[in-house]
Amino acid sequence: MVWFEIALVVLTLFTGLVWLVDKLWLRKRREERAGLLEVHEPMVIDYSRAFFPVLAAVLCLRSFVAEPFRIPSSSMMPTLLVGDFILVNKFAYGLRLPINNHKFLSIGEPERGDVVVFHPPQYPDQDWIKRVVGLPGDTVAYRNDTVYLNGQPLSYEPQGTYVGKGRGSEATGSRLLLEQLPGRPHQVLERDDQPYFMQGEGEWTVPAGYYFVMGDNRDNSEDSRFWPEGMHFLPEANLRGKAFLVWMHWDGSAGGVDFGRLGRKIP
């Protein structure tokens, strides 16, 4: 998505500059030269005047209000499915400049359980989505399919066997559990037959200014447990925003649009 941001910023600046220069200097010169004749505007000025307000509005909305993203993988199932189109609150954790993601106004900080979009430290040009499990100062451990938070195991309520559809059918047969993350209980998936990764067991203490993130699909998520040594934590500077709503779902292998997911809040 970085290339789109760059293109949007460049086009907004270009059309805005053309419109401003024309308003301050060029238009007056054309009128003086034309005299009583009809004034003809160059095409680039005409298009710039028409598109600048639209581009500026889109840029401001995407940068400071809400930005759409599409879920490309199954790492956040069952909360988010492949083919979900989501909206991300861009001001939940502060206002950031487009392209370089520099925060110039602090508003809030992630809470435990938030589903966040971010640039992973090992792939800074990509957008990933996971759930915040560990806050700065927390000690997070993962053993025997159980998350331990500051030495205490989370409790899990069995909710049956998961049945996926479309591109998410690979998760069929997983155990569906309600994980009692403090302040934010949510569903997770666990597999006993053929985990996609090694279990990712270990213990990590989250440093100041960082977060420990995990996918809800615990055996199919490249999250903080598996990131390279020295990069297990998500820097606060890499946050893009907080996911809050599914506004569309399209999965061609499952019949196209799933109207039942439209408008669904993200727990």
Order of alpha helices (4+ residues) and beta strands (2+ residues): alpha-alpha-alpha-beta-beta-beta-beta-beta-beta-beta-beta-beta-beta-beta-beta-beta-beta-beta-beta-beta-beta
